[in-house]
Amino acid sequence: MKEENEEETRDSGLSEYNIEGQEPDAKETSATSDTLDTSEPGEEEHSVEDISAPEPPKKHHAYLGLWLLVSLSIIVVMAVSFLEEPTLFGLEVKQAPFRDALLAEAEEDTATPDTLPVAKPVVVETDSTPKNILIFGDSMTFLLAQRMAKYGTQNGHTVYGVNWDSSTPQIWAMSDTIAHFIRKYDINYVMVSLGSNELFAKDLDSRAKYVKKIVEKIGDIPFIWVGPPNWKEDNGYNDMLERTLPRGTFFRTGMMQLARRGDHIHPTPDAAVLWVDSIMRWMPKSAHPILVDVPADSINTTPTLTILKKKR
């Protein structure tokens, strides 16, 4: 009897221990999902389908019909633009410019360097007829005329020079001297050499009007204007001449390196030869090119020269 009570007591202690902290034997405590009940009292049972996330409702675009109508309209308009003279009930339908725009863009995309338009340079044909050339201006004229006379002989021209010491464009513009010598020598080509005596002027606008007046006096006769040979930088005088004179008529001597006489202003005779040769090399690019082949060394022609003095 005592032994049975001890055994019962041991079994009871094991059960208490298991309840307080130890997991029971797996075989004794295992349960399947079919037998496990985890619901709280009074709580409804739910199946797997009940607790799954609800399927989102299908969305329908409110403007889908409108977009389809607009798209169809655009397709119809574009299709009509590619038809040749479309009509509707005997009336001509005005076409949208889709066709021209698309085809023009396609032509641009397919253009190659060989098909692109190229601006052709303006080439003035050289006048090969003999000329009666008048060179007029300030004291630089004498130097130019000496070398130009030799070019004249080489190319069939006759050169006349009118040298007016200390003269300016204003003096020539306000006199009838140009018209007088044009008539006297039956001039059909003119070279102007003016600007050295006002090279450092600052009132350029007032000087420009006399330049324009000289151009008017020359009239329809082809001409070039030889700019002054700077011995130091000017105040924009050469720029004024270049923008005032017709394109292709101004030879800019500027700061060309030329040997000078004792006054440090006028070029030496040898430097004047180089100066004229530079002008003649530029001549084919001018607005009025004439024959200017380099003269032979044997030519020793001198110009018909008139020297004028400034009135005191």
Backbone torsions as a table, in degrees:
resi	resn	phi	psi	omega
1	MET	NA	-45.2	178.9
2	LYS	-60.9	-39.8	-178.9
3	GLU	-66.6	-39.4	-179.9
4	GLU	-64.5	-38.9	179.8
5	ASN	-65.9	-40.2	178.9
6	GLU	-63.9	-41.8	-179.7
7	GLU	-65.6	-39.3	178.8
8	GLU	-65.6	-38.9	178.5
9	THR	-64.0	-39.6	179.8
10	ARG	-64.7	-42.7	179.7
11	ASP	-64.0	-39.2	-179.6
12	SER	-65.6	-39.6	177.9
13	GLY	-65.6	-37.4	179.3
14	LEU	-64.3	-40.1	179.9
15	SER	-66.0	-40.9	178.4
16	GLU	-62.9	-40.5	-179.9
17	TYR	-63.5	-43.6	-180.0
18	ASN	-62.9	-38.7	-178.8
19	ILE	-67.7	-38.9	-175.4
20	GLU	-76.4	-40.9	-172.3
21	GLY	-145.7	-29.7	-173.7
22	GLN	-91.7	144.1	174.4
23	GLU	-73.1	137.9	177.1
24	PRO	-69.8	165.0	-179.2
25	ASP	-58.7	139.9	-173.6
26	ALA	-59.9	-37.9	-177.8
27	LYS	-66.1	-34.1	-176.9
28	GLU	-81.8	-30.6	-172.5
29	THR	-107.5	-4.2	-177.4
30	SER	-66.4	143.9	179.1
31	ALA	-144.2	147.9	-180.0
32	THR	-94.4	168.0	179.1
33	SER	-66.2	-21.2	179.8
34	ASP	-73.2	-29.4	-175.8
35	THR	-103.5	-11.6	-175.0
36	LEU	-82.2	125.2	179.6
37	ASP	-116.2	110.4	-177.7
38	THR	-107.5	7.1	-176.4
39	SER	-78.9	149.6	177.6
40	GLU	-83.1	154.3	178.2
41	PRO	-60.1	138.0	179.0
42	GLY	81.2	-4.9	-178.0
43	GLU	-92.8	136.9	-178.8
44	GLU	-73.2	147.9	177.7
45	GLU	-82.1	142.0	-179.9
46	HIS	-123.2	137.7	174.8
47	SER	-83.1	173.2	179.9
48	VAL	-62.1	-35.8	-178.7
49	GLU	-66.4	-32.3	-176.9
50	ASP	-68.8	-32.8	-173.7
51	ILE	-96.2	-1.1	178.7
52	SER	-76.0	156.2	-177.9
53	ALA	-66.0	137.5	-179.0
54	PRO	-68.1	144.8	180.0
55	GLU	-70.4	129.8	-178.3
56	PRO	-63.9	142.7	-179.9
57	PRO	-68.9	148.5	178.9
58	LYS	-72.8	135.1	-177.0
59	LYS	-95.7	139.6	177.2
60	HIS	-122.2	122.4	-178.3
61	HIS	-66.2	127.1	-176.1
62	ALA	-68.2	-26.8	-175.1
63	TYR	-107.0	15.1	-175.9
64	LEU	-58.8	-43.6	-179.7
65	GLY	-62.6	-40.4	179.1
66	LEU	-64.5	-42.4	179.4
67	TRP	-63.8	-39.5	178.6
68	LEU	-63.7	-39.1	179.4
69	LEU	-65.9	-42.8	179.0
70	VAL	-64.2	-44.4	-179.8
71	SER	-61.2	-42.1	179.3
72	LEU	-64.2	-38.4	179.5
73	SER	-63.6	-43.7	179.7
74	ILE	-62.8	-41.5	179.5
75	ILE	-62.3	-41.8	-179.9
76	VAL	-65.1	-44.7	-179.8
77	VAL	-61.8	-43.3	179.9
78	MET	-66.3	-38.1	179.5
79	ALA	-64.9	-41.5	179.5
80	VAL	-64.8	-33.6	-178.0
81	SER	-65.7	-18.1	-180.0
82	PHE	-96.2	-2.7	177.8
83	LEU	-82.0	150.8	177.8
84	GLU	-87.2	112.6	177.4
85	GLU	49.1	63.9	-179.5
86	PRO	-69.2	145.9	177.7
87	THR	-132.4	154.2	177.8
88	LEU	-138.5	116.2	-176.7
89	PHE	55.3	38.9	177.8
90	GLY	82.2	-1.6	-179.8
91	LEU	-104.4	141.5	179.2
92	GLU	-73.6	132.4	-179.4
93	VAL	-93.5	127.4	177.9
94	LYS	-73.3	128.9	-175.3
95	GLN	-94.1	142.9	172.8
96	ALA	-74.5	152.9	-173.7
97	PRO	-81.0	27.3	-179.3
98	PHE	-63.5	-43.4	-174.3
99	ARG	-62.0	-49.5	-178.7
100	ASP	-63.2	-40.4	-179.2
101	ALA	-65.1	-44.4	-178.5
102	LEU	-67.9	-42.3	-179.6
103	LEU	-68.5	-37.0	178.9
104	ALA	-64.4	-41.3	178.6
105	GLU	-64.4	-38.1	179.5
106	ALA	-66.2	-38.2	178.9
107	GLU	-65.3	-38.4	178.6
108	GLU	-65.4	-40.4	-178.4
109	ASP	-67.1	-30.5	-177.1
110	THR	-92.6	0.1	180.0
111	ALA	-68.6	140.7	179.0
112	THR	-117.4	164.6	177.9
113	PRO	-55.0	-26.9	-179.0
114	ASP	-76.6	-25.2	-176.9
115	THR	-98.8	-14.2	-179.8
116	LEU	-68.4	141.1	178.7
117	PRO	-67.4	137.1	-179.5
118	VAL	-115.5	126.7	179.1
119	ALA	-71.2	119.1	-178.7
120	LYS	-81.7	133.4	178.2
121	PRO	-64.2	143.9	178.9
122	VAL	-76.3	117.0	-179.7
123	VAL	-112.0	121.7	178.3
124	VAL	-94.7	126.2	-178.9
125	GLU	-70.0	137.2	-179.4
126	THR	-69.6	130.5	176.9
127	ASP	-78.8	114.6	-175.6
128	SER	-93.7	4.3	-179.3
129	THR	-81.7	150.1	177.7
130	PRO	-62.7	145.4	-176.2
131	LYS	-123.8	146.9	165.6
132	ASN	-95.6	104.8	-171.0
133	ILE	-98.9	127.6	173.9
134	LEU	-105.8	122.8	172.7
135	ILE	-108.5	119.2	178.7
136	PHE	-134.1	157.2	178.7
137	GLY	154.5	-150.9	-177.6
138	ASP	-84.1	-160.5	-173.6
139	SER	-68.2	-10.4	174.3
140	MET	-71.6	-20.1	-176.3
141	THR	-61.0	-40.7	-178.7
142	PHE	-56.5	-43.3	-179.2
143	LEU	-66.7	-41.3	-180.0
144	LEU	-67.3	-40.8	-175.1
145	ALA	-63.8	-33.9	-178.6
146	GLN	-60.3	-48.7	-178.9
147	ARG	-75.2	-35.7	-178.9
148	MET	-65.8	-29.9	178.1
149	ALA	-60.6	-37.5	179.1
150	LYS	-70.2	-39.7	174.2
151	TYR	-61.7	-38.3	178.9
152	GLY	-59.7	-48.3	-179.6
153	THR	-62.0	-41.7	-178.9
154	GLN	-63.1	-35.2	-171.1
155	ASN	-112.9	8.7	176.2
156	GLY	85.4	14.1	179.2
157	HIS	-96.9	160.5	172.9
158	THR	-117.8	128.9	-172.7
159	VAL	-110.7	130.8	176.3
160	TYR	-122.9	134.2	-179.4
161	GLY	-118.9	140.0	174.0
162	VAL	-127.9	108.5	-175.4
163	ASN	-104.1	116.1	179.5
164	TRP	-115.4	102.5	-175.7
165	ASP	-57.5	139.8	175.9
166	SER	59.6	18.2	-178.4
167	SER	-81.4	158.9	178.8
168	THR	-128.7	169.1	175.8
169	PRO	-56.3	-34.9	-179.9
170	GLN	-60.9	-43.4	-178.8
171	ILE	-61.6	-44.2	-179.9
172	TRP	-70.5	-35.6	-178.7
173	ALA	-69.2	-30.3	-175.7
174	MET	-95.2	9.7	179.1
175	SER	-125.2	173.1	178.3
176	ASP	-103.1	18.0	-174.4
177	THR	-62.8	-42.8	-178.2
178	ILE	-60.4	-50.4	-178.9
179	ALA	-61.4	-35.6	-179.4
180	HIS	-62.2	-48.5	-176.4
181	PHE	-77.1	-27.2	174.8
182	ILE	-63.4	-43.3	178.8
183	ARG	-69.6	-41.3	-174.6
184	LYS	-62.1	-42.3	-174.6
185	TYR	-106.8	8.8	-179.8
186	ASP	51.6	55.3	-173.4
187	ILE	-72.9	136.1	173.5
188	ASN	-128.9	13.5	172.0
189	TYR	-157.2	138.4	-174.0
190	VAL	-128.1	140.5	170.2
191	MET	-124.4	128.0	-179.2
192	VAL	-107.8	136.3	176.6
193	SER	-131.1	87.6	-177.1
194	LEU	-140.0	150.6	175.2
195	GLY	131.7	-20.4	-175.9
196	SER	-64.0	-32.1	-176.6
197	ASN	-83.8	0.0	173.5
198	GLU	-140.1	30.6	-173.1
199	LEU	-60.2	-31.3	-174.4
200	PHE	-105.9	19.7	176.7
201	ALA	-65.9	152.2	179.4
202	LYS	-113.2	-20.4	178.0
203	ASP	-84.8	68.3	-169.1
204	LEU	-68.9	-33.8	-179.4
205	ASP	-63.8	-39.8	179.2
206	SER	-69.3	-26.3	177.9
207	ARG	-78.0	-33.3	-176.0
208	ALA	-62.9	-32.9	-177.8
209	LYS	-64.9	-28.7	177.8
210	TYR	-77.7	-32.3	173.9
211	VAL	-61.2	-46.1	178.7
212	LYS	-62.0	-37.5	-179.7
213	LYS	-65.0	-37.9	177.3
214	ILE	-64.3	-42.3	177.9
215	VAL	-59.7	-39.3	177.3
216	GLU	-63.5	-39.8	-179.6
217	LYS	-67.3	-34.1	177.6
218	ILE	-68.4	-34.4	175.8
219	GLY	72.5	-133.8	-175.9
220	ASP	-86.2	1.8	-178.9
221	ILE	-73.9	130.7	176.4
222	PRO	-58.8	140.8	-178.2
223	PHE	-151.0	163.5	167.0
224	ILE	-133.9	154.0	179.2
225	TRP	-118.1	119.1	179.5
226	VAL	-90.9	116.8	-178.6
227	GLY	-69.0	157.5	-177.8
228	PRO	-64.9	146.8	177.4
229	PRO	-82.9	96.9	-176.6
230	ASN	-56.7	136.5	169.2
231	TRP	-103.9	-9.7	167.5
232	LYS	-159.1	169.8	-175.1
233	GLU	-63.1	138.9	177.1
234	ASP	-93.0	-175.7	-177.7
235	ASN	-103.7	28.7	-179.7
236	GLY	104.8	11.4	-177.2
237	TYR	-64.2	-44.9	179.0
238	ASN	-64.4	-35.4	176.2
239	ASP	-63.3	-40.0	178.1
240	MET	-61.7	-44.2	178.9
241	LEU	-61.5	-43.1	-175.8
242	GLU	-65.9	-39.6	-179.0
243	ARG	-81.9	-17.7	-178.7
244	THR	-88.6	-37.1	-176.6
245	LEU	-80.2	153.7	177.4
246	PRO	-59.5	148.5	-178.5
247	ARG	-59.3	135.3	176.8
248	GLY	84.5	7.6	-179.8
249	THR	-111.0	-6.9	-175.0
250	PHE	-108.7	121.1	172.0
251	PHE	-98.7	116.6	-176.6
252	ARG	-89.1	102.6	176.3
253	THR	-72.6	-49.9	174.1
254	GLY	55.3	-130.7	-175.1
255	MET	-93.1	34.6	175.2
256	MET	-58.0	135.2	-178.3
257	GLN	-74.9	105.5	-178.8
258	LEU	-128.0	134.7	174.1
259	ALA	-64.7	142.1	-174.9
260	ARG	-116.8	156.5	173.6
261	ARG	-73.6	-174.2	-177.0
262	GLY	-61.5	-24.2	178.7
263	ASP	-80.0	-4.3	179.9
264	HIS	62.2	18.6	-179.1
265	ILE	-120.0	-56.4	-176.8
266	HIS	-81.7	134.8	176.1
267	PRO	-64.5	153.6	173.9
268	THR	-70.6	163.1	178.1
269	PRO	-55.4	-41.3	179.2
270	ASP	-67.0	-38.5	178.4
271	ALA	-67.7	-33.5	178.4
272	ALA	-64.7	-33.9	176.6
273	VAL	-62.1	-45.9	178.9
274	LEU	-64.0	-36.2	179.5
275	TRP	-62.7	-50.2	-179.7
276	VAL	-64.3	-39.4	178.9
277	ASP	-61.1	-36.1	177.5
278	SER	-66.2	-40.4	178.3
279	ILE	-63.3	-41.9	-177.9
280	MET	-70.1	-29.9	174.8
281	ARG	-68.9	-30.5	177.8
282	TRP	-78.5	-24.2	-172.9
283	MET	-49.1	-43.7	179.4
284	PRO	-60.9	-21.1	179.3
285	LYS	-91.3	-4.9	-176.6
286	SER	-77.1	175.1	178.6
287	ALA	-75.4	-18.1	-176.6
288	HIS	-137.2	69.7	-177.7
289	PRO	-73.8	141.0	174.6
290	ILE	-129.9	173.1	179.0
291	LEU	-66.5	127.5	-178.6
292	VAL	-144.2	50.9	175.9
293	ASP	-63.8	145.2	-177.3
294	VAL	-63.6	130.4	-177.4
295	PRO	-70.3	148.8	175.8
296	ALA	-67.9	151.4	-179.0
297	ASP	-63.7	-23.3	-177.6
298	SER	-74.9	-15.3	-179.0
299	ILE	-74.8	129.5	-177.7
300	ASN	-131.1	40.2	-176.6
301	THR	-76.3	142.9	172.8
302	THR	-114.0	150.0	-176.0
303	PRO	-79.5	160.9	167.6
304	THR	-79.5	112.7	-167.7
305	LEU	-123.3	133.8	175.2
306	THR	-114.8	129.4	-180.0
307	ILE	-108.0	121.1	176.6
308	LEU	-108.6	148.7	179.1
309	LYS	-113.1	141.0	179.2
310	LYS	-67.8	133.4	-179.2
311	LYS	-68.1	138.7	179.8
312	ARG	-84.1	NA	NA
